[in-house]
Amino acid sequence: MTVGQLYQLFQSHPLVTTDSRRVLPGAMFFALKGENFDGNRFAVSALSAGAACAVVDDPAVVADERFILTGDVLKTLQDLAAYHRRNLNLPIVAITGTNGKTTTKELIAAILAKKYRVGYTRENLNNHIGVPLTLLSMTPETEIGIVEMGANHPGEIDFLCRIANPDFGLITNVGKAHLEGFGSFEGVLKTKSELYRYLEEKGGTIFINGENPILRAAAGEGLEKVWYGKGEDGLVCGEATGSLPFLGVKARIGHAGMTVETLLAGGYNLENVLAAMAVGSYFQVSPEEIKSAVEGYIPSNNRSQWISTGSNEIIMDAYNANPGSMTASIRNFLEIPHLRKLFILGDMLELGAASKEEHQRIVNLLAENVKEGVWLTGTSFDATSRPPGFLSFPETTSLADYIRANPPSESLILIKGSRGMQLEKLVSLLS
């Protein structure tokens, strides 16, 4: 079956799933494979649950005409998404970056939804599977698309651009993350900049922070640019008026000045807010509606969340962590006045050969500012040289045991670490 023929089937059944446990009636099931699973084994279950067809790549499971045999299910999913994108008559904004891309994406979606029917990346489905699924969720009624793009090795952003074919792009920032795959900061920069190069080739437009010299240099001269930042020359400019505990922003959009009171914990979210406001203004969302959308956005999924428990106040920012975001979170937390502050920090994963140095750097930053109230977890933090007042645990489960025996109270707590550390499991213990 050609991709064109498959697309005709998709138009009759415009629901796609890769999870046989979450099949909606009439959906197309794509039997993806991974290191520890084979979706082909669940094709029959998907059909029994109501799927219209099952796209498979194992001839042994084909039983009737509802099974569509391909050479590679993943490639077929990607090809179908690219074909669908070519038939969508709408602008697409692609977002990538080391820190803040998901928060920025969520803010942009909230702002644009004030004026348009928006299709956008849900949660963080931003990889070679998530981007196709995001595109295939867009319908003829969708008026604008927002596609988040993540990467952990060179060439991946360019690959995702070839599928999503964005018209606009935004790189939030570039820092040290996924160094196991990229090899170096220069590798990260080159990969993230693949978005710029794709749009340069296409004649697209980028939204760019004018105060970021790395991004300015990476953008070059051949791209149309929409500027934002703290300076006065951008479409949107602004500054933080406070971040204790939530970020306040004094901003100008065009000639309209405003103050915005967000529900985002952390002054480091200023760039994310200004970027989203710039995208909204470019697409002619009114300043009043931009303000309303930003102020109404409630962070979730362990990103810049303020959680009040019965015993403590928690800044929960443990969906992801790298040296840049960890440093920003720590510096922001240090500025908040509170008598009982507690740092609970988990390892920053996928740093490769730089891991030892970067974890020691974080410990040194803490040691310069506090003598106690630091609980570290993970093998990388456990291998650092620490002041005697810092506690360290080799894994999150042992830290959890310590918290059960020694629960903090009336404290302000920062929880920060990579998603793989599963620090969200500690929140219930801090109630």
C-alpha positions as CSV (number, residue, x, y, z in Angstrom):
1,M,0.0,0.0,0.0
2,T,1.4,3.4,-1.0
3,V,1.4,6.3,1.4
4,G,-1.2,8.0,-0.7
5,Q,-3.5,5.0,-0.4
6,L,-2.9,4.8,3.3
7,Y,-3.8,8.5,3.5
8,Q,-7.1,7.9,1.9
9,L,-7.8,5.3,4.6
10,F,-6.7,7.8,7.3
11,Q,-9.2,10.4,5.9
12,S,-11.9,7.9,6.6
13,H,-10.4,7.0,10.0
14,P,-8.6,10.1,11.2
15,L,-7.7,8.8,14.6
16,V,-4.2,7.2,15.2
17,T,-3.0,5.3,18.2
18,T,0.1,3.3,19.1
19,D,-1.3,1.9,22.4
20,S,-3.6,-1.1,22.1
21,R,-4.9,-0.3,25.6
22,R,-6.2,3.1,24.5
23,V,-8.0,2.3,21.2
24,L,-10.9,4.5,20.3
25,P,-13.5,3.0,17.9
26,G,-12.5,3.4,14.3
27,A,-8.9,4.3,15.0
28,M,-5.9,3.2,13.1
29,F,-3.5,1.2,15.2
30,F,0.3,1.4,14.4
31,A,2.2,-1.5,15.8
32,L,5.4,0.1,16.8
33,K,8.4,-1.8,18.2
34,G,11.0,-0.9,20.8
35,E,13.7,-2.5,22.8
36,N,11.3,-4.2,25.2
37,F,8.1,-4.5,23.3
38,D,6.6,-5.5,19.9
39,G,3.4,-3.8,18.9
40,N,2.7,-6.5,16.4
41,R,1.8,-8.8,19.3
42,F,-1.0,-6.5,20.2
43,A,-2.6,-5.9,16.8
44,V,-5.3,-8.5,17.4
45,S,-6.1,-6.9,20.8
46,A,-6.3,-3.4,19.1
47,L,-8.7,-4.7,16.5
48,S,-10.9,-6.5,19.1
49,A,-11.0,-3.1,21.0
50,G,-12.5,-1.4,18.0
51,A,-9.6,-0.3,15.8
52,A,-10.5,-0.1,12.1
53,C,-7.2,-1.5,11.0
54,A,-3.7,-2.4,12.3
55,V,-0.5,-1.3,10.5
56,V,2.0,-4.1,11.1
57,D,5.4,-5.2,9.8
58,D,5.4,-8.8,10.9
59,P,3.8,-11.0,8.2
60,A,3.1,-13.7,10.8
61,V,0.3,-11.7,12.5
62,V,-1.6,-10.8,9.3
63,A,-4.9,-12.6,9.5
64,D,-7.3,-10.7,7.2
65,E,-7.7,-7.5,5.3
66,R,-7.8,-5.3,8.4
67,F,-4.1,-5.9,8.8
68,I,-1.9,-3.6,6.7
69,L,1.5,-5.0,6.2
70,T,4.4,-2.5,5.7
71,G,8.2,-2.9,5.7
72,D,8.6,-0.6,8.8
73,V,5.7,0.6,10.9
74,L,7.6,3.6,12.3
75,K,8.7,4.9,8.9
76,T,5.1,4.4,7.7
77,L,3.8,6.5,10.5
78,Q,6.4,9.2,9.8
79,D,5.6,9.1,6.0
80,L,1.9,9.4,6.7
81,A,2.4,12.4,9.0
82,A,4.6,14.1,6.4
83,Y,2.0,13.5,3.7
84,H,-0.8,14.8,6.0
85,R,1.3,17.9,6.8
86,R,1.5,18.7,3.0
87,N,-2.2,18.6,2.9
88,L,-2.8,20.8,5.9
89,N,-3.3,24.5,4.8
90,L,-2.0,26.1,8.0
91,P,1.1,27.7,9.5
92,I,3.2,25.6,11.9
93,V,5.5,26.9,14.6
94,A,8.3,24.6,15.6
95,I,9.8,25.0,19.1
96,T,13.1,23.5,20.4
97,G,15.7,24.4,22.9
98,T,17.6,23.0,26.0
99,N,15.3,24.5,28.6
100,G,11.8,25.9,28.7
101,K,10.5,24.5,25.4
102,T,7.5,22.7,26.8
103,T,6.5,25.6,29.1
104,T,6.9,28.0,26.1
105,K,4.8,25.7,23.9
106,E,2.1,25.5,26.5
107,L,2.0,29.3,26.9
108,I,1.9,29.8,23.1
109,A,-0.9,27.4,22.8
110,A,-2.9,29.2,25.5
111,I,-2.4,32.6,23.8
112,L,-3.1,31.5,20.3
113,A,-6.3,29.6,21.5
114,K,-7.7,33.0,22.3
115,K,-8.1,33.6,18.5
116,Y,-7.5,30.3,16.6
117,R,-8.3,26.6,16.7
118,V,-4.9,25.3,17.7
119,G,-3.3,21.9,17.3
120,Y,-0.2,21.4,19.4
121,T,2.1,18.9,21.0
122,R,0.5,17.3,24.0
123,E,2.7,16.7,27.1
124,N,6.2,16.2,25.7
125,L,5.5,14.0,22.7
126,N,8.4,15.7,20.9
127,N,10.5,13.0,19.3
128,H,10.4,10.9,16.1
129,I,7.2,9.3,17.3
130,G,5.5,12.2,19.1
131,V,6.0,14.7,16.2
132,P,4.1,12.4,13.7
133,L,1.4,11.8,16.2
134,T,1.0,15.5,16.8
135,L,0.7,16.3,13.1
136,L,-1.8,13.5,12.6
137,S,-4.0,14.9,15.4
138,M,-4.5,18.1,13.4
139,T,-7.6,18.3,11.3
140,P,-8.9,20.5,8.4
141,E,-10.5,22.7,11.1
142,T,-7.1,23.3,12.8
143,E,-6.0,26.9,12.0
144,I,-2.4,26.9,13.4
145,G,-0.1,24.2,14.6
146,I,2.6,24.2,17.3
147,V,5.1,21.4,17.2
148,E,7.7,20.9,20.0
149,M,10.9,19.2,18.9
150,G,13.3,17.4,21.2
151,A,16.6,15.8,20.3
152,N,19.4,13.9,21.9
153,H,21.6,13.3,19.0
154,P,22.8,15.2,15.9
155,G,20.6,15.4,12.9
156,E,17.3,14.8,14.8
157,I,15.9,18.3,14.6
158,D,16.5,18.4,10.8
159,F,14.8,15.0,10.5
160,L,11.8,16.3,12.5
161,C,11.7,19.4,10.4
162,R,11.5,17.3,7.2
163,I,8.4,15.7,8.7
164,A,6.7,18.7,10.2
165,N,7.7,21.3,7.5
166,P,7.5,24.3,9.9
167,D,7.0,27.9,8.6
168,F,8.2,29.5,11.9
169,G,10.7,28.5,14.5
170,L,11.7,29.3,18.0
171,I,14.8,28.1,19.9
172,T,14.4,29.0,23.6
173,N,18.1,28.6,24.5
174,V,21.0,26.3,24.1
175,G,22.8,24.6,27.0
176,K,24.5,21.5,28.2
177,A,22.1,18.6,28.0
178,H,22.1,15.1,26.5
179,L,25.8,15.4,26.2
180,E,26.1,11.6,25.9
181,G,24.4,11.9,22.5
182,F,25.7,15.3,21.4
183,G,29.3,14.9,22.6
184,S,29.7,18.6,23.5
185,F,28.0,21.9,23.9
186,E,28.9,22.6,20.2
187,G,27.1,19.5,19.2
188,V,24.0,20.7,21.1
189,L,24.2,24.1,19.4
190,K,24.7,22.6,15.9
191,T,21.7,20.3,16.4
192,K,19.3,22.9,17.8
193,S,20.4,25.3,15.0
194,E,19.2,22.7,12.4
195,L,15.8,24.4,12.9
196,Y,17.3,27.7,11.7
197,R,19.0,26.1,8.8
198,Y,15.8,24.4,7.7
199,L,13.8,27.6,7.8
200,E,16.6,29.5,6.1
201,E,16.4,27.0,3.3
202,K,12.6,27.4,3.2
203,G,12.4,31.1,3.6
204,G,10.7,30.9,7.0
205,T,10.7,33.2,10.1
206,I,12.2,32.8,13.5
207,F,11.3,34.3,16.9
208,I,14.5,35.1,18.7
209,N,15.7,36.5,22.0
210,G,17.7,39.6,21.1
211,E,19.8,39.3,24.3
212,N,21.0,35.8,23.5
213,P,24.4,36.2,21.7
214,I,24.6,32.5,21.0
215,L,21.3,32.4,19.2
216,R,22.0,35.7,17.4
217,A,25.2,34.2,16.0
218,A,23.6,30.9,15.1
219,A,20.7,32.6,13.3
220,G,23.0,34.5,10.9
221,E,21.7,37.0,8.4
222,G,19.5,35.0,6.0
223,L,16.4,34.6,8.2
224,E,13.5,36.9,8.8
225,K,13.5,37.6,12.5
226,V,10.9,38.6,15.1
227,W,12.8,39.9,18.2
228,Y,11.8,39.7,21.8
229,G,13.7,40.2,25.1
230,K,14.6,42.8,27.7
231,G,15.7,45.4,25.1
232,E,13.5,48.1,23.7
233,D,13.8,47.1,20.0
234,G,11.7,43.9,19.9
235,L,8.1,43.3,19.1
236,V,7.8,42.4,22.8
237,C,10.1,43.5,25.6
238,G,9.8,43.1,29.3
239,E,11.4,42.6,32.6
240,A,10.7,40.6,35.8
241,T,9.0,42.6,38.5
242,G,9.4,39.8,41.0
243,S,9.4,36.1,41.4
244,L,8.5,35.5,45.1
245,P,7.0,33.1,44.6
246,F,5.4,33.7,41.2
247,L,6.9,35.5,38.2
248,G,5.6,39.0,37.6
249,V,6.3,40.7,34.3
250,K,6.3,44.4,33.2
251,A,6.0,44.1,29.4
252,R,5.4,46.1,26.3
253,I,3.7,44.6,23.2
254,G,4.0,47.1,20.4
255,H,2.9,50.3,22.0
256,A,0.8,48.7,24.7
257,G,2.3,48.5,28.2
258,M,1.1,46.0,30.8
259,T,1.9,44.1,33.9
260,V,1.4,40.4,34.0
261,E,1.1,38.3,37.1
262,T,1.8,34.6,36.2
263,L,1.4,31.4,38.2
264,L,4.9,30.3,37.1
265,A,7.4,29.7,40.0
266,G,10.8,31.0,39.0
267,G,12.2,34.2,37.4
268,Y,13.9,32.0,34.8
269,N,10.5,31.7,33.1
270,L,10.7,35.4,32.0
271,E,12.2,34.4,28.6
272,N,9.5,31.8,28.1
273,V,6.7,34.3,28.8
274,L,8.2,36.9,26.5
275,A,8.7,34.4,23.7
276,A,5.1,33.3,23.9
277,M,3.9,36.9,23.9
278,A,5.9,37.6,20.8
279,V,4.4,34.7,18.9
280,G,0.9,35.7,20.0
281,S,1.4,39.3,19.0
282,Y,2.9,38.3,15.6
283,F,-0.3,36.3,15.0
284,Q,-2.4,39.3,15.9
285,V,-3.8,38.2,19.3
286,S,-4.6,41.4,21.2
287,P,-2.5,42.5,24.1
288,E,-5.5,42.1,26.4
289,E,-6.0,38.5,25.4
290,I,-2.3,37.7,25.6
291,K,-2.3,39.0,29.2
292,S,-5.4,37.0,30.0
293,A,-3.9,33.8,28.6
294,V,-0.6,34.1,30.4
295,E,-2.2,34.9,33.7
296,G,-4.6,32.1,33.3
297,Y,-2.0,29.5,32.5
298,I,-1.5,27.0,35.4
299,P,1.7,24.9,35.1
300,S,1.4,21.2,35.6
301,N,3.4,17.9,35.0
302,N,6.1,18.8,37.5
303,R,7.2,22.0,35.7
304,S,7.5,25.3,37.6
305,Q,4.7,24.2,39.9
306,W,4.0,25.7,43.4
307,I,2.5,23.0,45.6
308,S,1.0,23.7,49.0
309,T,0.8,20.6,51.2
310,G,-0.5,20.4,54.8
311,S,3.0,20.9,56.1
312,N,5.2,22.4,53.5
313,E,5.4,24.6,50.4
314,I,7.1,23.0,47.4
315,I,8.5,24.3,44.2
316,M,8.2,21.3,41.9
317,D,10.4,21.4,38.9
318,A,11.5,17.9,38.4
319,Y,10.5,16.9,34.9
320,N,13.9,17.6,33.5
321,A,17.3,18.9,34.6
322,N,20.6,19.9,33.2
323,P,23.4,22.2,34.5
324,G,21.8,25.4,33.1
325,S,18.3,24.7,34.4
326,M,19.6,23.4,37.8
327,T,21.7,26.5,38.3
328,A,18.8,28.8,37.4
329,S,16.5,27.0,39.8
330,I,19.0,27.1,42.7
331,R,19.7,30.8,42.2
332,N,16.0,31.7,42.0
333,F,15.4,29.6,45.2
334,L,18.2,31.3,47.1
335,E,16.5,34.7,46.5
336,I,13.3,33.7,48.1
337,P,13.1,34.7,51.8
338,H,12.1,31.9,54.1
339,L,13.4,30.7,57.5
340,R,13.3,27.0,56.6
341,K,14.5,26.2,53.0
342,L,15.3,22.8,51.8
343,F,16.9,21.7,48.5
344,I,16.0,18.2,47.3
345,L,18.1,17.7,44.2
346,G,18.4,14.6,42.0
347,D,21.0,13.6,39.4
348,M,21.2,15.4,36.0
349,L,21.2,12.4,33.6
350,E,22.7,11.9,30.2
351,L,25.7,14.3,30.7
352,G,28.3,11.7,29.6
353,A,31.9,12.5,30.4
354,A,30.9,15.9,31.8
355,S,28.7,14.5,34.5
356,K,31.3,14.4,37.3
357,E,32.4,18.0,36.8
358,E,28.9,19.4,36.3
359,H,27.5,17.7,39.5
360,Q,30.5,18.9,41.5
361,R,29.9,22.4,40.1
362,I,26.3,22.4,41.4
363,V,27.4,21.2,44.9
364,N,30.0,24.0,44.9
365,L,27.4,26.5,44.1
366,L,25.3,25.3,47.0
367,A,28.2,25.2,49.4
368,E,29.0,28.9,48.6
369,N,25.5,29.9,49.8
370,V,24.2,27.4,52.4
371,K,25.7,25.1,55.0
372,E,22.8,22.7,55.5
373,G,19.3,22.0,54.2
374,V,20.6,20.2,51.1
375,W,19.4,16.6,50.3
376,L,21.0,15.1,47.3
377,T,20.0,11.8,45.5
378,G,21.6,9.8,42.8
379,T,24.9,8.1,42.1
380,S,26.4,11.2,40.5
381,F,25.6,13.6,43.4
382,D,26.6,10.8,45.8
383,A,30.1,10.8,44.2
384,T,30.7,14.5,44.8
385,S,32.7,16.1,47.6
386,R,30.2,17.8,49.9
387,P,30.1,19.8,53.1
388,P,29.3,17.8,56.2
389,G,25.9,19.5,56.5
390,F,24.7,18.1,53.1
391,L,23.0,14.7,53.0
392,S,23.4,12.4,50.1
393,F,21.5,9.2,49.1
394,P,22.5,6.8,46.3
395,E,18.9,6.5,45.0
396,T,15.5,8.1,45.4
397,T,14.1,5.2,47.4
398,S,16.7,5.6,50.2
399,L,15.9,9.3,50.3
400,A,12.2,8.4,50.6
401,D,13.0,6.2,53.5
402,Y,14.8,9.0,55.2
403,I,11.9,11.5,54.6
404,R,9.5,9.0,56.2
405,A,11.7,8.8,59.3
406,N,12.5,12.6,59.3
407,P,9.6,14.5,57.7
408,P,10.3,18.2,57.3
409,S,7.6,20.7,58.3
410,E,6.9,24.4,57.8
411,S,9.6,24.4,55.1
412,L,9.9,25.8,51.6
413,I,11.3,23.0,49.4
414,L,12.8,23.0,46.0
415,I,12.6,19.7,44.2
416,K,14.7,19.6,41.0
417,G,16.2,16.7,39.0
418,S,16.0,14.7,35.9
419,R,12.7,12.8,35.2
420,G,14.5,9.5,35.5
421,M,15.1,10.2,39.2
422,Q,11.3,10.0,39.8
423,L,11.4,12.8,42.4
424,E,7.6,13.3,42.0
425,K,7.2,10.3,44.2
426,L,8.5,12.3,47.2
427,V,5.7,14.9,47.1
428,S,3.2,12.7,49.0
429,L,5.8,12.1,51.7
430,L,6.2,15.9,52.3
431,S,2.5,16.5,53.1
